Structure formats: structure tokens, C-alpha cells
């Protein structure tokens, strides 16, 4: 169950350590099935609906956005 997985799995030892706001997201928000490796590891995999640029700036969201808050642009917006 998700309840058991949360206490047994250490995301910090995975290929996708949870940082900032990602730590507060429920497991099932990213893991849509019990095949846990199917969860996206790129920003756009989960945040496509949040992309106000409609793909015009590519998929490297982390170049401008931080993990603390999606709306933060890390001082790079001119």
C-alpha cells in the first residue's frame, strides 16, 4: 500500500531525490500505478498543465523555475 511504501522507501537514495515542494506531494500524485519506475523524472512530465509558455520555451523548466515554488523564476526573468 502507499501507506507502507512511504515508510519503507528512501527517495533521497533514488535517481529522483525529493527536494523543496516535492517533499510535500503525495506519492500517488506522481506514481499513477504500482510500477513506480513509470513516474516521470522530468519537470514537464508532471507540470505540463502549469506551463504558461505552452511549450514555446522547451522542456527545461528548471533552467528558470525552482523546486521551492513553481512561480519562482530564480531571478532570471527579464
Backbone atoms as SQL, in Angstrom:
CREATE TABLE atoms (id INTEGER PRIMARY KEY, chain TEXT, resi INTEGER, resn TEXT, atom TEXT, x REAL, y REAL, z REAL);
INSERT INTO atoms VALUES
  (1, 'A', 1, 'UNK', 'N', 0.846, -1.187, 0.000),
  (2, 'A', 1, 'UNK', 'CA', 0.000, 0.000, 0.000),
  (3, 'A', 1, 'UNK', 'C', 0.884, 1.240, 0.000),
  (4, 'A', 2, 'UNK', 'N', 0.303, 2.378, -0.385),
  (5, 'A', 2, 'UNK', 'CA', 1.061, 3.633, -0.371),
  (6, 'A', 2, 'UNK', 'C', 1.494, 3.971, 1.049),
  (7, 'A', 3, 'UNK', 'N', 0.649, 3.654, 2.030),
  (8, 'A', 3, 'UNK', 'CA', 0.979, 3.946, 3.419),
  (9, 'A', 3, 'UNK', 'C', 2.273, 3.239, 3.821),
  (10, 'A', 4, 'UNK', 'N', 2.414, 1.970, 3.457),
  (11, 'A', 4, 'UNK', 'CA', 3.622, 1.211, 3.784),
  (12, 'A', 4, 'UNK', 'C', 4.820, 1.686, 2.974),
  (13, 'A', 5, 'UNK', 'N', 4.609, 2.025, 1.727),
  (14, 'A', 5, 'UNK', 'CA', 5.719, 2.442, 0.852),
  (15, 'A', 5, 'UNK', 'C', 6.378, 3.706, 1.367),
  (16, 'A', 6, 'UNK', 'N', 5.607, 4.630, 1.873),
  (17, 'A', 6, 'UNK', 'CA', 6.150, 5.889, 2.364),
  (18, 'A', 6, 'UNK', 'C', 7.091, 5.731, 3.543),
  (19, 'A', 7, 'UNK', 'N', 6.917, 4.685, 4.308),
  (20, 'A', 7, 'UNK', 'CA', 7.779, 4.468, 5.466),
  (21, 'A', 7, 'UNK', 'C', 8.969, 3.584, 5.143),
  (22, 'A', 8, 'UNK', 'N', 8.922, 2.865, 4.025),
  (23, 'A', 8, 'UNK', 'CA', 9.980, 1.919, 3.682),
  (24, 'A', 8, 'UNK', 'C', 10.933, 2.414, 2.608),
  (25, 'A', 9, 'UNK', 'N', 10.519, 3.392, 1.827),
  (26, 'A', 9, 'UNK', 'CA', 11.324, 3.830, 0.689),
  (27, 'A', 9, 'UNK', 'C', 11.996, 5.165, 0.997),
  (28, 'A', 10, 'UNK', 'N', 13.284, 5.243, 0.745),
  (29, 'A', 10, 'UNK', 'CA', 14.037, 6.482, 0.962),
  (30, 'A', 10, 'UNK', 'C', 14.297, 7.130, -0.387),
  (31, 'A', 11, 'UNK', 'N', 13.506, 8.128, -0.731),
  (32, 'A', 11, 'UNK', 'CA', 13.628, 8.798, -2.033),
  (33, 'A', 11, 'UNK', 'C', 14.986, 9.475, -2.195),
  (34, 'A', 12, 'UNK', 'N', 15.614, 9.853, -1.100),
  (35, 'A', 12, 'UNK', 'CA', 16.926, 10.513, -1.179),
  (36, 'A', 12, 'UNK', 'C', 18.005, 9.593, -1.747),
  (37, 'A', 13, 'UNK', 'N', 17.761, 8.307, -1.733),
  (38, 'A', 13, 'UNK', 'CA', 18.723, 7.345, -2.271),
  (39, 'A', 13, 'UNK', 'C', 18.351, 6.902, -3.689),
  (40, 'A', 14, 'UNK', 'N', 17.372, 7.573, -4.277),
  (41, 'A', 14, 'UNK', 'CA', 16.899, 7.220, -5.616),
  (42, 'A', 14, 'UNK', 'C', 17.478, 8.165, -6.668),
  (43, 'A', 15, 'UNK', 'N', 17.086, 7.939, -7.919),
  (44, 'A', 15, 'UNK', 'CA', 17.519, 8.826, -9.005),
  (45, 'A', 15, 'UNK', 'C', 16.723, 10.126, -9.029),
  (46, 'A', 16, 'UNK', 'N', 15.730, 10.231, -8.157),
  (47, 'A', 16, 'UNK', 'CA', 14.924, 11.454, -8.054),
  (48, 'A', 16, 'UNK', 'C', 14.734, 11.804, -6.579),
  (49, 'A', 17, 'UNK', 'N', 15.770, 12.351, -5.947),
  (50, 'A', 17, 'UNK', 'CA', 15.604, 12.766, -4.552),
  (51, 'A', 17, 'UNK', 'C', 14.594, 13.911, -4.459),
  (52, 'A', 18, 'UNK', 'N', 13.732, 13.843, -3.475),
  (53, 'A', 18, 'UNK', 'CA', 12.698, 14.862, -3.320),
  (54, 'A', 18, 'UNK', 'C', 13.260, 16.063, -2.579),
  (55, 'A', 19, 'UNK', 'N', 13.142, 17.214, -3.216),
  (56, 'A', 19, 'UNK', 'CA', 13.624, 18.463, -2.633),
  (57, 'A', 19, 'UNK', 'C', 12.496, 19.480, -2.584),
  (58, 'A', 20, 'UNK', 'N', 12.623, 20.391, -1.661),
  (59, 'A', 20, 'UNK', 'CA', 11.704, 21.526, -1.531),
  (60, 'A', 20, 'UNK', 'C', 10.235, 21.087, -1.578),
  (61, 'A', 21, 'UNK', 'N', 9.432, 21.653, -2.478),
  (62, 'A', 21, 'UNK', 'CA', 7.993, 21.384, -2.529),
  (63, 'A', 21, 'UNK', 'C', 7.669, 19.941, -2.907),
  (64, 'A', 22, 'UNK', 'N', 8.574, 19.259, -3.589),
  (65, 'A', 22, 'UNK', 'CA', 8.318, 17.863, -3.954),
  (66, 'A', 22, 'UNK', 'C', 8.173, 16.969, -2.728),
  (67, 'A', 23, 'UNK', 'N', 8.767, 17.355, -1.618),
  (68, 'A', 23, 'UNK', 'CA', 8.658, 16.563, -0.384),
  (69, 'A', 23, 'UNK', 'C', 7.231, 16.548, 0.157),
  (70, 'A', 24, 'UNK', 'N', 6.425, 17.552, -0.186),
  (71, 'A', 24, 'UNK', 'CA', 5.065, 17.671, 0.348),
  (72, 'A', 24, 'UNK', 'C', 4.000, 17.037, -0.535),
  (73, 'A', 25, 'UNK', 'N', 4.391, 16.509, -1.679),
  (74, 'A', 25, 'UNK', 'CA', 3.439, 15.926, -2.615),
  (75, 'A', 25, 'UNK', 'C', 3.168, 14.472, -2.227),
  (76, 'A', 26, 'UNK', 'N', 1.914, 14.063, -2.307),
  (77, 'A', 26, 'UNK', 'CA', 1.578, 12.675, -2.019),
  (78, 'A', 26, 'UNK', 'C', 2.183, 11.764, -3.088),
  (79, 'A', 27, 'UNK', 'N', 2.600, 10.584, -2.693),
  (80, 'A', 27, 'UNK', 'CA', 3.224, 9.619, -3.609),
  (81, 'A', 27, 'UNK', 'C', 2.372, 9.386, -4.854),
  (82, 'A', 28, 'UNK', 'N', 1.073, 9.208, -4.651),
  (83, 'A', 28, 'UNK', 'CA', 0.189, 8.868, -5.773),
  (84, 'A', 28, 'UNK', 'C', 0.026, 10.014, -6.778),
  (85, 'A', 29, 'UNK', 'N', 0.471, 11.217, -6.424),
  (86, 'A', 29, 'UNK', 'CA', 0.397, 12.328, -7.372),
  (87, 'A', 29, 'UNK', 'C', 1.343, 12.105, -8.547),
  (88, 'A', 30, 'UNK', 'N', 2.465, 11.454, -8.301),
  (89, 'A', 30, 'UNK', 'CA', 3.446, 11.186, -9.355),
  (90, 'A', 30, 'UNK', 'C', 3.415, 9.733, -9.812),
  (91, 'A', 31, 'UNK', 'N', 3.181, 8.840, -8.871),
  (92, 'A', 31, 'UNK', 'CA', 3.158, 7.409, -9.172),
  (93, 'A', 31, 'UNK', 'C', 1.722, 6.988, -9.433),
  (94, 'A', 32, 'UNK', 'N', 1.360, 6.948, -10.713),
  (95, 'A', 32, 'UNK', 'CA', -0.020, 6.667, -11.099),
  (96, 'A', 32, 'UNK', 'C', -0.352, 5.180, -11.060),
  (97, 'A', 33, 'UNK', 'N', 0.666, 4.318, -10.965),
  (98, 'A', 33, 'UNK', 'CA', 0.446, 2.879, -10.879),
  (99, 'A', 33, 'UNK', 'C', 1.449, 2.301, -9.882),
  (100, 'A', 34, 'UNK', 'N', 1.353, 1.001, -9.649),
  (101, 'A', 34, 'UNK', 'CA', 2.304, 0.361, -8.737),
  (102, 'A', 34, 'UNK', 'C', 3.630, 0.054, -9.420),
  (103, 'A', 35, 'UNK', 'N', 3.737, 0.348, -10.710),
  (104, 'A', 35, 'UNK', 'CA', 5.031, 0.251, -11.391),
  (105, 'A', 35, 'UNK', 'C', 5.708, 1.601, -11.169),
  (106, 'A', 36, 'UNK', 'N', 6.352, 1.725, -10.017),
  (107, 'A', 36, 'UNK', 'CA', 6.873, 3.008, -9.542),
  (108, 'A', 36, 'UNK', 'C', 7.849, 3.671, -10.497),
  (109, 'A', 37, 'UNK', 'N', 8.559, 2.892, -11.277),
  (110, 'A', 37, 'UNK', 'CA', 9.559, 3.446, -12.191),
  (111, 'A', 37, 'UNK', 'C', 8.936, 4.185, -13.369),
  (112, 'A', 38, 'UNK', 'N', 7.624, 4.070, -13.544),
  (113, 'A', 38, 'UNK', 'CA', 6.938, 4.775, -14.634),
  (114, 'A', 38, 'UNK', 'C', 6.711, 6.255, -14.323),
  (115, 'A', 39, 'UNK', 'N', 6.953, 6.680, -13.101),
  (116, 'A', 39, 'UNK', 'CA', 6.744, 8.093, -12.743),
  (117, 'A', 39, 'UNK', 'C', 7.727, 8.967, -13.517),
  (118, 'A', 40, 'UNK', 'N', 7.271, 10.090, -14.032),
  (119, 'A', 40, 'UNK', 'CA', 8.163, 10.981, -14.773),
  (120, 'A', 40, 'UNK', 'C', 9.270, 11.540, -13.886),
  (121, 'A', 41, 'UNK', 'N', 10.441, 11.747, -14.476),
  (122, 'A', 41, 'UNK', 'CA', 11.557, 12.331, -13.743),
  (123, 'A', 41, 'UNK', 'C', 11.926, 13.699, -14.295),
  (124, 'A', 42, 'UNK', 'N', 11.208, 14.151, -15.307),
  (125, 'A', 42, 'UNK', 'CA', 11.467, 15.481, -15.844),
  (126, 'A', 42, 'UNK', 'C', 10.326, 16.408, -15.428),
  (127, 'A', 43, 'UNK', 'N', 10.590, 17.678, -15.380),
  (128, 'A', 43, 'UNK', 'CA', 9.598, 18.652, -14.916),
  (129, 'A', 43, 'UNK', 'C', 8.304, 18.589, -15.723),
  (130, 'A', 44, 'UNK', 'N', 8.435, 18.608, -17.009),
  (131, 'A', 44, 'UNK', 'CA', 7.259, 18.701, -17.886),
  (132, 'A', 44, 'UNK', 'C', 6.356, 17.475, -17.755),
  (133, 'A', 45, 'UNK', 'N', 6.927, 16.360, -17.302),
  (134, 'A', 45, 'UNK', 'CA', 6.139, 15.149, -17.102),
  (135, 'A', 45, 'UNK', 'C', 5.004, 15.338, -16.113),
  (136, 'A', 46, 'UNK', 'N', 5.195, 16.205, -15.133),
  (137, 'A', 46, 'UNK', 'CA', 4.158, 16.485, -14.137),
  (138, 'A', 46, 'UNK', 'C', 3.585, 17.899, -14.268),
  (139, 'A', 47, 'UNK', 'N', 4.349, 18.807, -14.806),
  (140, 'A', 47, 'UNK', 'CA', 3.965, 20.212, -14.790),
  (141, 'A', 47, 'UNK', 'C', 3.527, 20.771, -16.149),
  (142, 'A', 48, 'UNK', 'N', 3.211, 19.914, -17.084),
  (143, 'A', 48, 'UNK', 'CA', 2.799, 20.398, -18.401),
  (144, 'A', 48, 'UNK', 'C', 1.583, 21.313, -18.295),
  (145, 'A', 49, 'UNK', 'N', 0.651, 20.977, -17.405),
  (146, 'A', 49, 'UNK', 'CA', -0.547, 21.816, -17.231),
  (147, 'A', 49, 'UNK', 'C', -0.212, 23.193, -16.654),
  (148, 'A', 50, 'UNK', 'N', 0.946, 23.302, -15.985),
  (149, 'A', 50, 'UNK', 'CA', 1.373, 24.572, -15.401),
  (150, 'A', 50, 'UNK', 'C', 2.179, 25.439, -16.370),
  (151, 'A', 51, 'UNK', 'N', 2.508, 24.895, -17.535),
  (152, 'A', 51, 'UNK', 'CA', 3.382, 25.583, -18.490),
  (153, 'A', 51, 'UNK', 'C', 2.641, 26.704, -19.205),
  (154, 'A', 52, 'UNK', 'N', 2.776, 27.907, -18.663),
  (155, 'A', 52, 'UNK', 'CA', 2.109, 29.077, -19.256),
  (156, 'A', 52, 'UNK', 'C', 2.723, 29.460, -20.602),
  (157, 'A', 53, 'UNK', 'N', 3.883, 28.863, -20.915),
  (158, 'A', 53, 'UNK', 'CA', 4.568, 29.163, -22.169),
  (159, 'A', 53, 'UNK', 'C', 4.107, 28.248, -23.305),
  (160, 'A', 54, 'UNK', 'N', 3.257, 27.277, -22.981),
  (161, 'A', 54, 'UNK', 'CA', 2.689, 26.343, -23.959),
  (162, 'A', 54, 'UNK', 'C', 3.759, 25.661, -24.812),
  (163, 'A', 55, 'UNK', 'N', 4.871, 25.309, -24.163),
  (164, 'A', 55, 'UNK', 'CA', 5.929, 24.580, -24.858),
  (165, 'A', 55, 'UNK', 'C', 6.858, 25.428, -25.696),
  (166, 'A', 56, 'UNK', 'N', 6.615, 26.721, -25.797),
  (167, 'A', 56, 'UNK', 'CA', 7.436, 27.575, -26.666),
  (168, 'A', 56, 'UNK', 'C', 8.858, 27.769, -26.142),
  (169, 'A', 57, 'UNK', 'N', 9.083, 27.535, -24.853),
  (170, 'A', 57, 'UNK', 'CA', 10.419, 27.698, -24.283),
  (171, 'A', 57, 'UNK', 'C', 11.103, 26.352, -24.030),
  (172, 'A', 58, 'UNK', 'N', 10.543, 25.297, -24.566),
  (173, 'A', 58, 'UNK', 'CA', 11.140, 23.973, -24.411),
  (174, 'A', 58, 'UNK', 'C', 10.688, 23.298, -23.131),
  (175, 'A', 59, 'UNK', 'N', 11.424, 22.257, -22.736),
  (176, 'A', 59, 'UNK', 'CA', 11.029, 21.460, -21.582),
  (177, 'A', 59, 'UNK', 'C', 12.028, 21.533, -20.429),
  (178, 'A', 60, 'UNK', 'N', 12.993, 22.400, -20.493),
  (179, 'A', 60, 'UNK', 'CA', 13.989, 22.542, -19.421),
  (180, 'A', 60, 'UNK', 'C', 13.493, 23.554, -18.394),
  (181, 'A', 61, 'UNK', 'N', 12.392, 23.243, -17.752),
  (182, 'A', 61, 'UNK', 'CA', 11.746, 24.162, -16.808),
  (183, 'A', 61, 'UNK', 'C', 12.699, 24.620, -15.708),
  (184, 'A', 62, 'UNK', 'N', 13.552, 23.708, -15.231),
  (185, 'A', 62, 'UNK', 'CA', 14.462, 24.010, -14.126),
  (186, 'A', 62, 'UNK', 'C', 15.499, 25.075, -14.481),
  (187, 'A', 63, 'UNK', 'N', 15.620, 25.407, -15.750),
  (188, 'A', 63, 'UNK', 'CA', 16.526, 26.496, -16.127),
  (189, 'A', 63, 'UNK', 'C', 16.049, 27.827, -15.549),
  (190, 'A', 64, 'UNK', 'N', 14.756, 27.948, -15.339),
  (191, 'A', 64, 'UNK', 'CA', 14.192, 29.188, -14.798),
  (192, 'A', 64, 'UNK', 'C', 13.440, 28.987, -13.484),
  (193, 'A', 65, 'UNK', 'N', 12.792, 27.849, -13.309),
  (194, 'A', 65, 'UNK', 'CA', 11.945, 27.607, -12.151),
  (195, 'A', 65, 'UNK', 'C', 12.655, 26.759, -11.113),
  (196, 'A', 66, 'UNK', 'N', 12.397, 27.070, -9.840),
  (197, 'A', 66, 'UNK', 'CA', 12.978, 26.314, -8.744),
  (198, 'A', 66, 'UNK', 'C', 12.025, 25.265, -8.212),
  (199, 'A', 67, 'UNK', 'N', 12.521, 24.446, -7.297),
  (200, 'A', 67, 'UNK', 'CA', 11.704, 23.392, -6.715),
  (201, 'A', 67, 'UNK', 'C', 10.937, 23.867, -5.485),
  (202, 'A', 68, 'UNK', 'N', 11.239, 25.053, -4.992),
  (203, 'A', 68, 'UNK', 'CA', 10.536, 25.555, -3.821),
  (204, 'A', 68, 'UNK', 'C', 9.122, 25.978, -4.196),
  (205, 'A', 69, 'UNK', 'N', 9.023, 26.781, -5.259),
  (206, 'A', 69, 'UNK', 'CA', 7.722, 27.242, -5.771),
  (207, 'A', 69, 'UNK', 'C', 7.818, 27.335, -7.277),
  (208, 'A', 70, 'UNK', 'N', 6.810, 26.849, -7.950),
  (209, 'A', 70, 'UNK', 'CA', 6.800, 26.857, -9.416),
  (210, 'A', 70, 'UNK', 'C', 6.861, 28.283, -9.954),
  (211, 'A', 71, 'UNK', 'N', 6.229, 29.210, -9.251),
  (212, 'A', 71, 'UNK', 'CA', 6.158, 30.595, -9.736),
  (213, 'A', 71, 'UNK', 'C', 7.469, 31.354, -9.560),
  (214, 'A', 72, 'UNK', 'N', 8.374, 30.837, -8.726),
  (215, 'A', 72, 'UNK', 'CA', 9.681, 31.477, -8.572),
  (216, 'A', 72, 'UNK', 'C', 10.473, 31.297, -9.861),
  (217, 'A', 73, 'UNK', 'N', 11.079, 32.372, -10.335),
  (218, 'A', 73, 'UNK', 'CA', 11.868, 32.273, -11.568),
  (219, 'A', 73, 'UNK', 'C', 13.351, 32.476, -11.304),
  (220, 'A', 74, 'UNK', 'N', 13.769, 32.313, -10.071),
  (221, 'A', 74, 'UNK', 'CA', 15.179, 32.347, -9.700),
  (222, 'A', 74, 'UNK', 'C', 15.923, 33.559, -10.219),
  (223, 'A', 75, 'UNK', 'N', 15.236, 34.695, -10.306),
  (224, 'A', 75, 'UNK', 'CA', 15.890, 35.937, -10.704),
  (225, 'A', 75, 'UNK', 'C', 16.341, 35.981, -12.144),
  (226, 'A', 76, 'UNK', 'N', 15.864, 35.083, -12.968),
  (227, 'A', 76, 'UNK', 'CA', 16.329, 35.020, -14.360),
  (228, 'A', 76, 'UNK', 'C', 15.379, 35.668, -15.352),
  (229, 'A', 77, 'UNK', 'N', 14.219, 36.067, -14.874),
  (230, 'A', 77, 'UNK', 'CA', 13.258, 36.665, -15.776),
  (231, 'A', 77, 'UNK', 'C', 13.585, 38.131, -15.976),
  (232, 'A', 78, 'UNK', 'N', 13.645, 38.563, -17.216),
  (233, 'A', 78, 'UNK', 'CA', 13.943, 39.953, -17.538),
  (234, 'A', 78, 'UNK', 'C', 12.719, 40.546, -18.212);
